[in-house]
């Protein structure tokens, strides 16, 4: 969510509202679309979830590197309307990729949806399966609503930070986004090659000696 906020922070109020609405609609379309035709899409292209995790993780890393390399030129106020128009066009072109996918809803979220779909499918009980899928869709819509509220109110928080704080948060978000991309890629690689050693497992407590 914070990464999405950082990507649209340069727009004026009316442009920001338009961008947030488009982001929310894209969020719902990707989430519900994955729920409805996700398995069909995988079958058509012969893809597996670990491959999507690997490819999506690489995209997230690429986006994070671009954010890390940002010179924060947004702190310099533009005096020309053409500059503002250019900024808006640049943001508008990035609304779907990379702001919506993979920053806002990426391969990690999609793999979770696929996992929920597997748990929601009940053999021989079409009604129960439909109800379970409807619940998952409602959860996705609720997440989109939270996403919308956060982005709508996020500008106030960003303004309170000031230029220096904004720059610090921006770089931290980019760094952790890069780490998330690596983690998703590693998860995909470990599942493709069955390398359980790459997956983090919390140490189990040792039994006290008696």
C-alpha positions in Angstrom: 0.0 0.0 0.0 2.8 2.4 0.9 4.5 1.7 -2.3 1.4 2.6 -4.3 1.1 5.8 -2.3 4.7 6.8 -3.2 4.0 6.2 -6.9 1.1 8.6 -7.1 2.3 11.3 -4.6 3.2 13.8 -7.4 -0.3 14.2 -8.8 -2.7 17.0 -8.0 -6.0 16.3 -6.0 -8.2 15.7 -9.0 -5.6 13.6 -10.8 -4.9 11.7 -7.6 -8.6 10.9 -7.1 -8.8 9.6 -10.7 -5.7 7.5 -10.2 -6.9 6.0 -6.9 -10.3 5.0 -8.5 -8.5 3.3 -11.4 -6.1 1.6 -9.0 -9.0 0.3 -7.0 -10.9 -1.0 -10.0 -7.7 -2.7 -11.3 -7.2 -4.2 -7.9 -10.7 -5.8 -8.0 -10.4 -6.9 -11.6 -7.1 -8.7 -11.0 -8.3 -10.3 -7.7 -11.7 -11.4 -8.8 -10.4 -12.2 -12.3 -7.9 -14.5 -10.8 -10.6 -16.1 -8.8 -12.9 -16.7 -11.8 -10.5 -17.6 -14.6 -7.2 -18.1 -12.9 -7.0 -21.9 -13.3 -8.2 -21.6 -16.9 -5.4 -19.1 -17.6 -2.8 -21.5 -16.1 -4.1 -24.4 -18.1 -4.1 -22.5 -21.4 -0.6 -21.3 -21.1 0.7 -24.4 -19.2 1.9 -22.3 -16.2 2.4 -23.4 -12.6 2.0 -21.2 -9.5 5.8 -21.4 -8.7 6.6 -20.1 -12.1 4.3 -17.1 -11.6 5.9 -16.5 -8.2 9.4 -16.5 -9.8 8.4 -14.2 -12.7 6.4 -11.9 -10.5 9.2 -11.7 -7.9 11.6 -10.6 -10.7 9.2 -7.9 -11.7 8.8 -6.7 -8.2 12.6 -6.5 -7.8 12.9 -4.6 -11.1 10.3 -2.1 -9.9 12.0 -1.7 -6.5 15.4 -1.0 -8.2 13.7 1.7 -10.3 12.3 3.3 -7.0 15.7 3.0 -5.4 17.3 4.8 -8.3 14.7 7.6 -8.3 16.4 10.9 -7.8 13.3 12.3 -6.0 12.8 14.9 -8.6 9.3 15.4 -7.4 10.6 17.6 -4.6 11.4 20.2 -7.2 8.2 22.2 -7.9 7.4 22.6 -11.5 6.3 26.0 -12.7 4.9 25.0 -16.1 1.6 23.4 -16.8 3.3 21.2 -19.4 5.5 19.7 -16.7 2.4 18.9 -14.6 0.8 17.3 -17.6 3.9 15.3 -18.4 4.0 14.0 -14.7 0.3 13.0 -14.9 0.8 11.2 -18.2 3.8 9.4 -16.7 1.7 8.3 -13.7 -1.3 7.3 -15.8 0.9 5.0 -17.9 2.1 3.2 -14.8 -1.3 2.8 -13.1 -1.8 -0.8 -14.2 1.9 -1.8 -14.4 3.8 -1.5 -12.1 1.5 0.3 -9.5 -1.4 -2.1 -9.5 0.5 -5.2 -10.6 2.9 -6.2 -9.1 3.2 -3.5 -6.3 -0.4 -3.4 -5.0 -1.6 -7.0 -5.9 1.2 -9.2 -7.1 2.3 -12.8 -7.4 2.2 -13.3 -3.6 -1.5 -12.3 -3.5 -2.4 -14.3 -6.6 -0.8 -17.4 -5.1 -2.8 -16.9 -1.9 -6.0 -16.7 -4.0 -5.1 -19.9 -5.8 -4.5 -21.6 -2.4 -7.8 -20.4 -1.1 -9.5 -21.6 -4.3 -8.1 -25.1 -3.7 -9.4 -25.1 -0.2 -12.8 -23.7 -1.2 -13.5 -26.3 -3.9 -15.7 -29.1 -2.5 -16.2 -32.2 -4.7 -19.8 -33.0 -5.3 -21.1 -29.9 -3.5 -21.5 -27.2 -6.1 -23.6 -24.9 -3.9 -21.0 -25.0 -1.1 -18.2 -24.4 -3.5 -20.1 -21.4 -5.0 -20.6 -19.9 -1.5 -16.9 -20.4 -0.6 -15.9 -18.6 -3.9 -18.4 -15.8 -3.1 -16.8 -15.3 0.3 -13.3 -15.1 -1.2 -14.6 -12.5 -3.7 -16.1 -10.4 -0.9 -12.8 -10.5 1.0 -11.0 -9.2 -2.2 -13.5 -6.4 -2.4 -13.0 -5.5 1.3 -9.3 -5.4 0.7 -9.9 -3.1 -2.2 -12.0 -0.8 0.0 -9.2 -0.7 2.6 -6.7 0.0 -0.3 -9.0 2.9 -1.5 -9.3 4.4 2.0 -5.5 4.2 2.7 -4.6 5.9 -0.6 -7.3 8.6 -0.1 -5.9 9.5 3.3 -2.3 8.7 2.7 -1.4 12.2 1.3 -1.9 13.8 4.7 0.6 11.4 6.2 3.1 12.0 3.4 2.8 15.8 3.8 3.5 15.6 7.5 6.7 13.8 6.9 8.2 16.6 4.8 10.7 16.3 2.0 13.4 14.5 4.0 11.0 12.1 5.7 9.3 11.4 2.4 12.6 10.5 0.8 13.6 8.3 3.7 10.3 6.4 3.7 10.4 6.1 -0.1 13.8 4.4 0.0 12.9 2.1 2.9 9.7 1.1 1.0 11.7 0.4 -2.1 14.3 -1.6 -0.2 11.7 -3.8 1.5 9.8 -4.1 -1.8 13.0 -5.5 -3.3 13.4 -7.9 -0.4 9.8 -9.1 -0.9 10.5 -9.7 -4.6 13.5 -11.8 -3.7 11.5 -13.8 -1.2 8.7 -14.5 -3.7 11.3 -15.5 -6.3 13.1 -17.8 -3.8 9.8 -19.4 -2.9 9.1 -20.1 -6.5 12.6 -21.5 -7.1 12.4 -23.7 -4.0 9.1 -25.2 -5.2 10.2 -25.7 -8.8 13.4 -27.5 -7.8 12.1 -28.9 -4.5 14.7 -27.1 -2.5 13.2 -26.9 1.0 16.5 -25.5 2.3 15.7 -22.1 0.7 12.5 -21.8 2.7 12.6 -20.1 6.1 11.2 -22.2 8.9 11.0 -20.9 12.4 13.1 -23.0 14.9 11.0 -25.4 16.9 11.4 -25.0 20.7 13.6 -27.6 22.3 12.1 -30.0 24.7 13.3 -29.4 28.2 15.5 -32.2 29.5 14.0 -34.3 32.2 
